Amino acid sequence: MDLMLKDKVALVTAASRGLGYATAQALAQEGTKVAICARQADALQAAARDLGKETGSETLPVIADVSRANDIERLVHETLAQWGRIDALFLNAGGPPTGHFLNFTPEDWEHAFQLTIQSAVRLAYAVIPLMQKQGGGSILANTSITVHHPLDNLTLSNSLRLAVVGLVKSLSIELGPDNIRVNAIAPGWTRTERVNEILRARAEQNTTTLNDEAAKLAAGVPLRRMGDPLEFGRAAAFLLSPAASYITGITLLVDGGMARAVQ
């Protein structure tokens, strides 16, 4: 199927690794021009080189921390200076730390709020007026299976990502008349660096090994395995693409069937 993404411009945040990189990769494979950001210059430059070699698509790396308002403004400005438009925005940020409620201070909550919620809000403020002037666009927020299926030891994620889904639903209603689609995507256990960090924490807590903890997780997934990041990336690219032109306001689970709730 043609996703109609060739020569479109996408902005993908936190894209030097993990699900951000996988989404940028899937978009670039479709011929999309992709601006990516991350905090670490070396990792970001390496990701941009890899994307160029793998896909041949144009890639713009911009060093930026999405929890900082000035960085977001500069990121959007540099993307526009390079290509003059933004057709698709993938809202993505590193996950909040693992832990139970009493492991955290109010300051930890504030930092997680800035990273998880305010980054999405600020990016939306920066890009929505551009999309309105262009006559449309697509926004996709990366959340987590925790918005449907809270997980132990992920109190910050369980709590704050729900606010992002509320924002997505509200924006989808408000911006529909402007031909701007807004959706969320909720990955389950996908074998990224972030998930490996969670597995290490669980292994330390349970005095087991990383592989033991990975096997436990896979046993709870109907497909009996974790996802590959590119499986997520392809789903994200579809939702961001014109091929999904009549889909807005949803939260798509990409979890191998792990969440048992009836939607």
C-alpha atoms as one frame of an Amber mdcrd trajectory, in Angstrom:
protein
   0.000   0.000   0.000   1.208   3.486  -0.858   1.180   5.605   2.313   1.470
   8.762   0.161   4.363  10.030   2.266   6.909  10.678  -0.463   8.391  14.181
  -0.101   6.249  14.939   2.944   8.034  16.515   5.929   7.894  14.870   9.352
   9.263  16.011  12.701  10.098  13.141  15.045  11.298  13.930  18.549  13.551
  11.831  20.793  14.603   9.890  17.717  18.220   8.868  18.248  17.133   5.412
  19.414  14.184   3.272  20.392  10.664   3.922  19.165  11.479   7.429  17.960
  14.221   6.108  15.716  12.003   3.262  14.493   9.281   5.743  13.555  11.746
   7.999  11.736  13.097   4.927   9.944   9.653   3.768   8.807   8.778   7.268
   7.584  12.081   7.654   5.752  11.577   4.297   4.051   8.424   5.794   2.535
  10.355   8.763   1.126   9.523  11.235   3.887  11.942  14.035   4.730  12.549
  13.630   8.441  13.761  16.078  11.082  14.905  14.282  14.222  16.043  15.516
  17.606  17.753  14.191  20.703  19.803  15.594  23.579  23.081  13.810  22.855
  24.935  15.115  19.801  26.933  11.950  19.067  23.928   9.642  19.216  21.859
  12.043  17.126  24.460  12.398  14.378  24.902   8.621  14.262  21.137   8.137
  13.940  20.957  10.656  11.093  23.816   8.938   9.261  22.197   5.539   9.684
  18.836   6.797   8.417  20.482   8.299   5.356  22.378   5.109   4.548  19.400
   2.818   5.148  16.747   4.812   3.313  18.384   7.458   1.115  15.878   9.998
   2.442  16.780  13.514   3.569  17.335  13.792   7.307  17.844  16.862   9.483
  19.358  16.268  12.963  18.729  18.997  15.558  20.070  18.807  19.098  17.120
  19.541  21.386  15.663  18.617  24.769  11.873  18.514  24.420  11.407  19.389
  28.094  12.817  22.869  27.300  10.629  25.468  25.615  13.509  27.250  23.871
  14.753  23.990  22.377  11.322  23.239  20.943  11.109  26.670  19.325  14.540
  26.220  17.757  13.718  22.684  16.580  10.586  23.824  14.758  12.368  26.894
  13.352  15.227  24.817  11.906  12.825  22.316  10.375  10.912  25.126   8.667
  14.134  26.782   7.528  15.169  23.498   5.889  11.897  22.471   4.208   9.305
  25.206   4.746   6.555  23.015   6.184   5.728  20.244   8.660   3.184  17.691
   7.486   3.510  15.185  10.326   4.542  15.498  13.973   5.465  12.537  16.164
   5.308  13.580  19.816   7.801  11.459  21.683   9.898  11.788  24.824  11.878
   9.480  27.048   9.788   7.566  29.550   9.547   8.702  33.168  11.658   6.792
  35.710  10.410   3.494  37.061   9.298   3.237  40.678   6.380   3.164  43.100
   4.654   6.252  44.457   6.708   6.520  47.652   9.944   6.259  45.663   9.299
   9.744  44.249   9.318  13.298  45.532   7.064  16.134  44.347  10.100  17.384
  42.415  10.273  14.053  40.575   6.642  14.508  39.571   7.362  18.007  38.298
  10.258  16.784  36.152   8.138  13.942  34.751   5.315  16.420  34.069   7.647
  18.646  32.055   8.981  15.670  30.083   5.745  13.812  29.421   2.998  16.434
  29.276   4.527  19.846  28.751   6.731  18.636  25.894   3.607  17.513  24.028
   1.760  20.743  24.838   4.632  22.987  23.712   5.219  21.065  20.502   1.521
  21.230  19.732   1.480  25.016  20.262   4.504  25.362  17.972   3.215  23.207
  15.104  -0.589  23.477  15.039  -0.686  27.063  13.656   1.657  25.979  10.853
  -0.591  23.060   9.956  -3.638  25.322  10.001  -1.961  27.642   7.483  -0.947
  24.660   5.328  -4.491  23.327   5.260  -3.884  20.207   7.332  -1.479  17.780
   8.890  -1.167  14.849  11.238  -0.045  14.608  14.864   0.684  11.346  16.661
   1.568  11.112  20.350   3.571   8.192  21.656   2.107   6.980  24.944   2.179
   3.482  26.437   0.061   0.427  27.075  -0.198   1.887  30.593  -3.010   4.179
  29.412  -5.197   1.051  29.163  -3.320  -1.431  31.336  -1.410   0.100  34.306
   1.798  -1.729  35.101   3.499  -2.293  38.432   6.434  -0.023  39.304   5.481
   2.511  36.611   3.464   4.961  38.697   4.633   8.066  36.839   3.885   6.583
  33.425   0.560   5.134  34.565  -0.529   8.562  35.761   0.883  11.138  33.377
   0.438   9.446  30.012  -3.328   9.467  30.529  -3.187  13.258  30.367  -1.541
  13.025  26.948  -4.393  10.829  25.713  -6.870  13.399  27.027  -5.026  16.103
  25.114  -5.037  14.003  21.944  -8.781  13.392  22.110  -9.517  17.048  22.789
  -7.292  18.255  19.956  -8.784  15.753  17.521 -12.205  17.305  18.108 -11.008
  20.915  18.009  -8.762  20.543  14.967 -10.878  18.261  12.820 -12.383  21.225
  10.918  -8.819  22.301  10.069  -8.079  18.901   8.487  -5.561  18.135  11.240
  -5.743  14.592  12.535  -4.545  13.844  16.076  -4.028  10.324  17.383  -2.075
   8.421  20.011  -0.198   5.155  19.805   0.359   2.884  22.787   3.190   0.359
  22.601   3.336  -2.714  24.756   6.552  -4.547  25.526   8.859  -3.654  22.651
  12.548  -4.573  22.889  14.098  -1.121  23.140  16.831   0.289  25.350  14.111
   1.701  27.619  12.512  -1.716  28.101  15.900  -3.252  28.795  16.316  -0.686
  31.586  12.974  -1.780  33.058  14.009  -5.422  32.792  17.287  -4.716  34.587
  15.427  -2.961  37.401  13.049  -5.911  37.754  15.920  -8.393  37.664  17.672
  -6.504  40.459  14.479  -6.337  42.504  13.691 -10.041  42.011  17.316 -11.317
  42.073  16.857 -12.844  38.623  18.408 -12.168  35.211  17.381  -9.838  32.407
  16.490 -12.832  30.212  14.366 -14.336  33.006  12.372 -11.126  33.274  12.028
 -10.885  29.480  10.622 -14.412  29.374   8.072 -13.542  32.067   6.845 -10.571
  30.050   6.615 -12.533  26.809   4.543 -15.210  28.556   1.864 -12.612  29.275
   1.563 -11.516  25.638  -0.798 -13.551  23.416   1.788 -13.512  20.599   4.316
 -14.859  23.143   7.032 -12.349  22.293   7.998  -8.738  22.616   7.581  -6.442
  19.669  10.339  -5.307  17.357  10.723  -1.499  17.263  10.153  -1.386  13.508
   6.787  -3.144  13.953   5.805  -0.154  16.050   7.390   2.270  13.584   5.339
   0.963  10.683   2.102   1.387  12.630   3.120   4.919  13.600   4.017   5.801
  10.005   0.598   4.614   8.846  -1.262   6.758  11.381   0.853   9.778  10.425
   0.293   9.213   6.709  -2.436  10.393   4.316  -3.397   6.717   4.003  -5.019
   7.082   7.442  -6.961  10.157   6.338 -10.227   9.219   8.109  -8.675   8.149
  11.412  -8.503  10.682  14.240  -8.957  10.718  18.008  -7.919   7.104  18.576
  -5.302   5.450  20.748  -3.925   2.473  18.845  -2.502  -0.358  20.926   0.589
  -1.986  19.404   1.050  -4.571  22.113   0.730  -8.084  20.686  -2.682  -8.369
  22.387  -1.339  -7.796  25.905  -4.035  -5.356  27.100  -7.083  -7.491  27.911
  -9.653  -4.697  28.194 -12.422  -4.598  25.587 -12.074  -1.244  23.823
